[in-house]
């Protein structure tokens, strides 16, 4: 199955690179696509619990879904995730 999550704090290619890398590590998740312009993260999953794991992982990376609270901590974490994506090969 395929789903899309609209996230907050997604600003650039560095963010997208980190999201793609980290979400691809989640078991039973494939075909991760990040659209920076629309702040959308799309992916294929096998079970609804897998999709929930991705939503939680995104929140932990500083990219909470649009229906979640966007705290100062989330914004700060997203800056670190963004920088990590920019520095990774």
N, C-alpha and C positions, 0 to 999 in steps of 0.2 A: 504494500500500500504506500501511497505517497501523501505527504502533508507539507504544509508551509506554516512557519511560525513567524510572525512579525515581531521583531525585537527592538529594544531601545539601545541607545549608545553606539550603534553601528555607524562609523564615520568614514572608514577608508579601506584600502586594500590590505593594510596591516591587520585590521580587525577581521576582515574576511578570511585572510590566510590562517589566523589563529583559530577561528571558528571552524573552518573546513578541516584543519588538522585535528583538532580535539574532538569534534563530533564524529569524524571518520573512525576514531578509536573505539567508539561505543559499539558493543556487540550487536549484531543484527541490523546495523545501519549502513546504508550505501547511497551512492549518487548524491552526495551533499553539494548543494549549489547555494551560493550566497550572492544576493543582489544588493549591493551597497545603496544604490539609488532609492530603492523602495524599502530597505531594511528588512528584507525577507530572507529566511533560511529555509530551503526546501530539502527534503530527503526522503528516501525510501526506508520503510521499516516493516518488520514482520508482525509485531504484536503491539497493542496499545501501550503496554508497559514500557516498551522500547521508546516510544514517542515521548512518554513522560520522563524517561531518563534523559533524553536529549533536552527537553525543556529545563530540567533541573541543572544539567551541565551548562547550558547557556547562561542560566542565572548565576551559577558559580563563577563563570568566566567574566561576569559583569555585563551580560547582555540579557536582561530579563525580558520576558515576553511583554507585549504591549498591554496586556491585562494585569500585569504585576506592578507593584510599587517600584519606582526607580529611585532608590536611596542614594545618598551621597557616597556610601561605601561601594555600591554597584558602579557608580560613575568612575570612582577611583580605580576599582579593579579593572574596568574596561580599558582605562588608559594604559595600565600595565600589560594587559592582554594585547592591546594594539601595538605597543612598543615591541613586545615579544615577536609578534607577527612580522613587523618591519625588519627586525634583526635576524630572523631565521632564514635559512637558505631555501 
